């Protein structure tokens, strides 16, 4: 917010200077062009009213509005303005009376009543006070709105950070569970899995620190994860992976946005005795859409199996709402035959 204020102050100052220069230079327009020298005394007499408006405007803009209106002291603001406007009005007309030249009786007959000028000046002073209050109040509302937007942005960033902090241990827990299962019957594969895990952790620790990463990096991470999962798969499970037109640096994606979907496929798509299949596809379109389509056999875990615990998909939905509000379509669920689970996520990237 400090940077926003620093950028705004020179612009506001420039607007004030230009506006008042136009007002104070306006009387020069009415001087006769045939006159060689400007009558500066006459110019000063013409400038007395703008000076009075200037004083009332900035008394409100810089002092009365912050001191009274912003503290909900309307009564104090009105009383102070009556005193300020009354004092300026009195000084203004004392000056005008002292410099005015009496008109001839014939010309005086065509002049409007003197009270018309008194009423005009008091209305202009009240308008100047109201203008100063309106501009100052609108600036405060705009600053409050920007602070609110900044606060919401910071809140969203904190929520995203919390989701990432939850997702990393969740992902690591599932992966360690798989490696633990390998150790019991194949130590060589377990060692290979640890090497694959190191590649995954490198992505989680370093590439996952930004809000978005190039799609090709995320796909590389998914490939390493799928390779790790395939190490422990029985022969009755087939895994088909298709990455189409994903080596594009121009498309950025939220890191780890697809991993929970793939984890879910390996969790619920594998049976130790029945034939099982997992089909994973990630592709892009010319318009920048990223499509992640996953189909797997539906073998839901029993209630005693806590691996994964289902929090991953809920985190995906929360992150999508924070990062891609109104820019994603996610359809997931068991198809009609009850044997296949399908998840299709389409993200409209910029």
C-alpha positions as CSV (number, residue, x, y, z in Angstrom):
1,X,0.0,0.0,0.0
2,X,2.9,2.4,0.6
3,X,4.0,2.0,-3.0
4,X,0.5,2.8,-4.2
5,X,0.4,5.9,-2.1
6,X,3.8,7.0,-3.4
7,X,2.6,6.7,-7.0
8,X,-0.7,8.5,-6.3
9,X,0.6,11.5,-4.4
10,X,2.5,13.1,-7.4
11,X,-0.5,12.6,-9.7
12,X,-2.9,14.2,-7.1
13,X,-0.5,17.1,-6.6
14,X,-0.3,17.7,-10.3
15,X,-4.1,17.7,-10.7
16,X,-4.4,20.3,-7.9
17,X,-1.7,22.6,-9.3
18,X,-3.1,22.5,-12.9
19,X,-6.7,23.1,-11.7
20,X,-5.8,26.1,-9.6
21,X,-3.5,27.5,-12.3
22,X,-6.4,27.5,-14.7
23,X,-8.7,29.2,-12.2
24,X,-6.1,31.9,-11.4
25,X,-5.1,32.5,-15.0
26,X,-8.6,32.7,-16.2
27,X,-9.0,36.4,-15.5
28,X,-6.2,37.2,-18.0
29,X,-8.5,36.0,-20.8
30,X,-10.7,39.1,-20.4
31,X,-7.9,41.7,-20.7
32,X,-7.9,43.7,-23.9
33,X,-5.3,42.4,-26.4
34,X,-4.6,46.0,-27.6
35,X,-3.2,47.0,-24.2
36,X,0.6,46.8,-24.1
37,X,0.9,46.3,-20.3
38,X,-1.4,44.2,-18.2
39,X,-3.1,46.1,-15.4
40,X,-1.8,43.9,-12.6
41,X,-3.8,45.8,-9.9
42,X,-7.0,44.9,-11.8
43,X,-5.8,41.3,-12.1
44,X,-5.2,41.1,-8.3
45,X,-8.7,42.5,-7.7
46,X,-10.2,39.9,-10.0
47,X,-8.1,37.1,-8.2
48,X,-9.5,37.9,-4.7
49,X,-12.5,35.7,-5.2
50,X,-10.4,32.7,-6.4
51,X,-8.1,33.2,-3.5
52,X,-11.1,33.1,-1.1
53,X,-12.3,29.9,-2.7
54,X,-8.7,28.4,-2.5
55,X,-8.6,29.1,1.2
56,X,-12.0,27.6,2.0
57,X,-11.3,24.6,-0.2
58,X,-8.0,23.7,1.4
59,X,-9.2,24.5,4.9
60,X,-11.7,21.7,4.3
61,X,-9.5,19.4,2.3
62,X,-6.5,19.5,4.6
63,X,-7.9,20.2,8.1
64,X,-11.7,20.3,8.7
65,X,-12.6,17.0,6.9
66,X,-9.9,14.9,8.5
67,X,-10.4,16.5,12.0
68,X,-14.2,16.4,12.1
69,X,-15.9,14.4,9.4
70,X,-13.5,11.5,9.5
71,X,-14.1,11.3,13.2
72,X,-17.9,11.5,12.8
73,X,-18.1,14.9,14.4
74,X,-20.6,16.5,11.9
75,X,-21.7,19.2,14.4
76,X,-18.1,20.3,14.9
77,X,-17.5,20.3,11.1
78,X,-20.5,22.5,10.4
79,X,-19.7,25.0,13.2
80,X,-16.0,25.2,12.0
81,X,-17.1,25.7,8.4
82,X,-19.5,28.5,9.4
83,X,-16.7,30.3,11.2
84,X,-14.2,29.8,8.3
85,X,-16.6,30.7,5.6
86,X,-17.9,33.7,7.6
87,X,-14.4,35.0,8.3
88,X,-13.3,34.6,4.6
89,X,-16.5,36.1,3.4
90,X,-16.1,39.2,5.6
91,X,-12.4,39.7,4.6
92,X,-13.4,39.2,0.9
93,X,-16.0,42.0,1.0
94,X,-14.0,44.4,3.0
95,X,-11.3,44.1,0.4
96,X,-13.7,44.4,-2.5
97,X,-15.3,47.5,-0.9
98,X,-11.9,49.1,-0.4
99,X,-10.8,48.7,-4.0
100,X,-14.2,49.2,-5.8
101,X,-14.7,52.4,-7.7
102,X,-18.2,54.1,-7.4
103,X,-20.2,53.9,-10.6
104,X,-21.9,56.9,-12.1
105,X,-25.6,57.2,-11.2
106,X,-26.7,56.4,-14.8
107,X,-24.7,53.1,-14.8
108,X,-25.8,52.3,-11.3
109,X,-29.4,52.0,-12.5
110,X,-28.6,49.1,-14.8
111,X,-26.7,47.1,-12.1
112,X,-28.4,44.3,-10.2
113,X,-29.0,44.8,-6.4
114,X,-25.9,44.5,-4.3
115,X,-27.3,41.6,-2.4
116,X,-27.1,39.5,-5.5
117,X,-23.3,39.7,-5.4
118,X,-23.3,38.9,-1.6
119,X,-25.4,35.9,-2.2
120,X,-23.3,34.8,-5.2
121,X,-20.1,34.9,-3.1
122,X,-21.5,33.0,-0.1
123,X,-22.9,30.3,-2.5
124,X,-19.4,30.0,-4.1
125,X,-17.7,29.7,-0.8
126,X,-20.2,27.0,0.4
127,X,-19.7,25.1,-2.9
128,X,-15.9,25.3,-2.5
129,X,-16.2,23.8,1.0
130,X,-18.5,21.1,-0.2
131,X,-16.1,20.3,-3.1
132,X,-13.1,20.0,-0.8
133,X,-15.1,17.7,1.5
134,X,-16.4,15.6,-1.4
135,X,-12.9,15.1,-3.0
136,X,-11.2,14.3,0.3
137,X,-13.9,11.8,1.3
138,X,-13.9,10.1,-2.1
139,X,-10.1,9.8,-1.9
140,X,-10.5,8.2,1.5
141,X,-13.1,5.7,0.2
142,X,-10.8,4.8,-2.7
143,X,-7.9,4.2,-0.4
144,X,-10.1,2.1,1.9
145,X,-11.3,0.1,-1.1
146,X,-7.7,-0.5,-2.3
147,X,-6.7,-1.6,1.3
148,X,-9.6,-4.0,1.3
149,X,-8.5,-5.4,-2.1
150,X,-5.0,-5.7,-0.9
151,X,-6.1,-7.4,2.3
152,X,-8.2,-9.9,0.3
153,X,-5.3,-10.6,-1.9
154,X,-3.0,-11.2,1.1
155,X,-5.7,-13.4,2.6
156,X,-5.9,-15.5,-0.6
157,X,-2.1,-15.8,-0.7
158,X,-2.0,-17.0,2.9
159,X,-4.8,-19.5,2.1
160,X,-2.8,-20.8,-0.9
161,X,0.3,-21.1,1.2
162,X,-1.6,-23.0,3.9
163,X,-3.0,-25.4,1.2
164,X,0.5,-25.9,-0.2
165,X,1.8,-26.6,3.3
166,X,-1.0,-29.2,3.8
167,X,-0.6,-30.7,0.4
168,X,3.2,-31.4,0.6
169,X,3.0,-33.6,3.8
170,X,-0.1,-35.3,2.3
171,X,1.7,-36.1,-0.9
172,X,4.8,-37.2,1.0
173,X,2.8,-39.4,3.3
174,X,1.2,-41.3,0.4
175,X,4.5,-41.8,-1.3
176,X,6.2,-43.0,1.8
177,X,3.4,-45.5,2.3
178,X,4.1,-46.9,-1.1
179,X,7.8,-47.2,-0.5
180,X,7.1,-48.8,2.9
181,X,5.0,-51.4,1.1
182,X,7.9,-52.1,-1.3
183,X,10.5,-52.7,1.4
184,X,8.6,-55.7,2.7
185,X,8.9,-57.7,-0.6
186,X,11.4,-56.0,-2.9
187,X,14.2,-54.0,-1.5
188,X,15.7,-53.3,-4.9
189,X,12.5,-51.7,-6.1
190,X,12.3,-49.8,-2.8
191,X,15.8,-48.3,-3.5
192,X,14.7,-47.3,-7.0
193,X,11.6,-45.7,-5.5
194,X,13.7,-43.6,-3.1
195,X,15.7,-42.3,-6.0
196,X,12.5,-41.3,-7.8
197,X,11.2,-39.8,-4.6
198,X,14.3,-37.5,-4.5
199,X,13.4,-36.2,-7.9
200,X,9.9,-35.4,-6.7
201,X,11.0,-33.7,-3.6
202,X,13.3,-31.5,-5.6
203,X,10.3,-30.2,-7.5
204,X,8.2,-29.8,-4.3
205,X,11.0,-27.9,-2.5
206,X,12.2,-25.6,-5.3
207,X,9.7,-25.4,-8.1
208,X,6.7,-25.3,-5.9
209,X,7.5,-22.0,-4.2
210,X,5.9,-19.8,-6.9
211,X,2.2,-19.4,-7.6
212,X,2.6,-20.7,-11.2
213,X,5.2,-22.9,-13.0
214,X,5.7,-23.8,-16.7
215,X,3.5,-26.6,-17.7
216,X,6.4,-28.7,-19.0
217,X,8.0,-28.7,-15.5
218,X,4.7,-29.8,-13.9
219,X,4.3,-32.6,-16.5
220,X,7.9,-33.7,-15.8
221,X,7.0,-33.9,-12.1
222,X,3.9,-36.0,-13.0
223,X,5.9,-38.3,-15.1
224,X,8.4,-39.0,-12.3
225,X,5.5,-39.6,-9.9
226,X,3.8,-42.0,-12.2
227,X,7.1,-43.8,-12.7
228,X,7.4,-44.1,-9.0
229,X,3.9,-45.5,-8.7
230,X,4.4,-48.1,-11.4
231,X,7.3,-49.7,-9.6
232,X,5.0,-51.3,-7.1
233,X,2.1,-52.2,-9.4
234,X,1.1,-55.9,-9.9
235,X,1.0,-57.3,-13.4
236,X,-2.8,-57.2,-13.5
237,X,-2.7,-53.3,-13.6
238,X,-2.2,-51.4,-16.9
239,X,-1.2,-47.8,-16.9
240,X,-1.6,-45.7,-20.1
241,X,-0.1,-42.2,-20.0
242,X,-0.5,-39.6,-22.8
243,X,1.0,-36.1,-22.7
244,X,0.1,-34.2,-25.8
245,X,1.5,-30.8,-26.7
246,X,2.6,-30.1,-23.1
247,X,6.2,-29.0,-23.7
248,X,5.1,-25.3,-23.8
249,X,6.9,-22.7,-21.8
250,X,4.2,-20.1,-22.7
251,X,1.6,-21.9,-20.5
252,X,1.9,-21.6,-16.7
253,X,0.0,-23.8,-14.3
254,X,-0.4,-23.9,-10.6
255,X,2.1,-26.5,-9.2
256,X,0.8,-29.8,-7.8
257,X,-2.7,-29.0,-9.1
258,X,-3.1,-32.4,-10.8
259,X,-1.1,-34.6,-8.4
260,X,-4.1,-35.3,-6.1
261,X,-6.2,-36.4,-9.1
262,X,-3.5,-38.9,-10.1
263,X,-3.0,-40.0,-6.5
264,X,-6.7,-40.7,-6.3
265,X,-6.5,-42.8,-9.5
266,X,-3.7,-45.0,-8.1
267,X,-5.5,-45.3,-4.7
268,X,-8.9,-46.3,-6.1
269,X,-8.0,-47.8,-9.4
270,X,-5.9,-50.7,-8.3
271,X,-7.1,-54.2,-7.2
272,X,-4.6,-56.9,-6.1
273,X,-6.7,-59.6,-7.7
274,X,-8.9,-58.1,-10.4
275,X,-7.7,-56.6,-13.7
276,X,-7.3,-52.8,-13.3
277,X,-6.5,-49.9,-15.6
278,X,-5.5,-46.3,-15.2
279,X,-5.5,-43.9,-18.1
280,X,-3.9,-40.5,-17.6
281,X,-4.0,-37.7,-20.3
282,X,-2.8,-34.1,-20.2
283,X,-3.1,-31.9,-23.2
284,X,-3.4,-28.3,-24.3
285,X,-5.3,-26.3,-26.8
286,X,-4.4,-23.4,-29.0
287,X,-6.3,-21.0,-26.7
288,X,-4.2,-22.0,-23.7
289,X,-6.6,-24.5,-22.1
290,X,-5.1,-27.3,-20.2
291,X,-7.1,-30.5,-20.0
292,X,-6.3,-33.3,-17.5
293,X,-8.4,-36.4,-18.1
294,X,-8.1,-39.4,-15.9
295,X,-10.1,-42.7,-16.0
296,X,-9.5,-45.6,-13.7
297,X,-11.1,-48.8,-12.5
298,X,-13.3,-48.2,-9.6
299,X,-12.0,-50.1,-6.6
300,X,-12.9,-48.0,-3.6
301,X,-11.0,-48.6,-0.3
302,X,-12.7,-49.9,2.7
303,X,-13.4,-47.7,5.7
304,X,-10.3,-49.0,7.6
305,X,-7.9,-47.9,4.9
306,X,-6.8,-44.3,5.8
307,X,-4.2,-43.9,3.0
308,X,-4.8,-40.6,1.5
309,X,-7.8,-39.9,3.7
310,X,-9.6,-38.0,0.9
311,X,-8.2,-34.5,1.8
312,X,-6.3,-34.1,-1.5
313,X,-9.4,-33.6,-3.7
314,X,-10.9,-31.1,-1.3
315,X,-7.6,-29.1,-1.4
316,X,-7.7,-29.2,-5.3
317,X,-11.2,-27.7,-5.2
318,X,-10.1,-24.9,-2.8
319,X,-7.0,-24.1,-4.8
320,X,-9.0,-24.0,-8.1
321,X,-11.5,-21.5,-6.5
322,X,-8.6,-19.3,-5.3
323,X,-6.4,-19.4,-8.4
324,X,-8.9,-20.0,-11.3
325,X,-12.3,-18.6,-10.2
326,X,-14.7,-19.0,-13.0
327,X,-12.0,-20.3,-15.3
328,X,-12.1,-24.0,-14.7
329,X,-14.5,-26.9,-15.3
330,X,-14.1,-30.0,-13.2
331,X,-16.3,-33.1,-13.6
332,X,-15.5,-36.1,-11.6
333,X,-17.4,-39.2,-10.3
334,X,-18.2,-42.8,-11.0
335,X,-19.8,-43.5,-14.4
336,X,-23.1,-45.2,-14.9
337,X,-21.7,-48.8,-15.0
338,X,-20.1,-48.3,-11.6
339,X,-16.9,-49.8,-12.7
340,X,-15.0,-46.7,-13.9
341,X,-14.2,-43.5,-12.2
342,X,-13.6,-40.5,-14.4
343,X,-12.1,-37.1,-13.6
344,X,-11.8,-34.3,-16.2
345,X,-10.4,-31.0,-15.3
346,X,-10.2,-28.1,-17.8
347,X,-8.3,-25.0,-16.8
348,X,-8.4,-21.8,-18.8
349,X,-4.9,-20.4,-18.4
350,X,-3.9,-16.8,-19.4
